[in-house]
Each structure stands twice: as C-alpha cells, then as structure tokens.
Amino acid sequence: MKRMIPSVLLLTVLVSSPAFAVGGDVAAYMGGTLTAVKERSEGQFSTGDPVNLVFTAKKAPPVLIPYASIESLEYGQKAGRRVAVAVLVSPLALFSKKRNHYLTITYKDAKGADQAAVFELGKNIIRTSLTVLEVRAKKQIEFQDDEARKAMGGGK
C-alpha cells in the first residue's frame, strides 16, 4: 500500500498537468471580448483559411477573425517553474522552465466595434501561426519584451 501512494501521486500530476498549460498543438482562448467562447477554452487555432483566422473550441461556434480586420498582433511569454513535477519526481526539475506563449489580437468586428482576444498557443504551433498571421494580416508582430523577440529568432 505504501508503495502505491507515490505512484498514484505521480499519475495524478501527470494527468492533471494539462490543466496548467495548453498542449503543443492546441490553443486556448484566455480572455477578451468574445462572448461565444468561455475563457480558458481549448481548441484548434487555424491560419489555413486564406481570409479568416479560425479558432474552434469544443461546445462553441467557430470564431472567425478576418485577417483584413486585424489592427494589431502582440506576442509575449510567461516563464514559470515546474514546481509540482519537481516535488514529486526530481528536484532537478526546479531548474527547468516552462514557457507559456500568449498572442493578443485586436481587430474590428463586422459592425466596426473594437474587439480583442488573448490566446495561449501551444509550443508546436507558435512560430508558424505568428508568421502566417503577420503575412496575411499585413501587420508586424509587436513583442512584449526582448525575451519574446529572441524566442522568435531575433524579431523585427
């Protein structure tokens, strides 16, 4: 029984860890003026449509943001320690950082009203998404800090 407790704790951390950050290929709507999507809703962030950015969350209609209506794009990161993993697995994990990637999009809706949406993007889709958005929206990415600029290859 005593041997089983650490295994159960480790399994609990591994299963619950996705609640702390999005996976590599998905995104999450973190907040903004969208009313059709709940905050912290995970879904697919797609730049494949040549006219609209599409965010599709479970149990919500797809969000379409026309590239032509985008007024600004801002990228930033937040680094944090892997404390839960370090406590249960290895103290060395305290020295590793986990980065969250945030994209803020401001745009005008169909009625001309100002709108904003903040997305957390998975690490596997951040570079491609930002590059495609910059080209299709014809807007330069604004970086929140030098660390975010460096992460994207030096920035502009």
PyMOL commands that set and color helices and strands:
alter all, ss='L'
color gray80, all
select helices_A, chain A and resi 4-19+67-69+83-88+91-95+126-137+146-151
alter helices_A, ss='H'
color red, helices_A
select strands_A, chain A and resi 27-32+41-46+52-57+63-66+70-81+97-108+114-121+141-143
alter strands_A, ss='S'
color yellow, strands_A
deselect
rebuild
show_as cartoon
